[in-house]
């Protein structure tokens, strides 16, 4: 038993490589998962803030419409031949004429 404890104490220098590997994994996780998601959120926010009258948009629920008016936090959409719907800006998903990059 004493020999086992001494052998583990001698192998203690390998602990630094474990910390380095964990650090590398954190960096990889950041660049492949966190950073692209932050960029996507930034682009989505910029798009919703730049919506203007006459734009064709799609809501998160899949409703297609044309923007009739834009207020502070709401947008009025024309859905079909005079049918109007007032929605929150945050529920606008994308421009319907814009091609989605995969």
Steps between C-alpha positions, in 0.01 A plus 500: 500500500783737585667425167177591317482839675865574424453411132198731470691784668784454252256521208365834627686691226252363246228714662612807304428330171144437618453871567643584158261256330203647686610850395528392136153345517355825640660702219369259234153505658503882491600528134267226372189558713485825695650746252285396198185515715586851619559608138166352394319684782674826408399462133139417597477807724645723227245361253200556728614856571539576128152383395323774305162553336455283191736219604381142462563307819434164661410471867636235734162326471536480121257778404603684183404863464587847377591771753241780503635701793782486753471633855738481796452134589218392266452449129173489304495236226263460209438128480249461216305764306430739784538261793727673750686364799695686766804308628809564711822581314676218681270245335625584150717216378643596163434678176295274275687609188840447666672169431585315817865393533538151641 
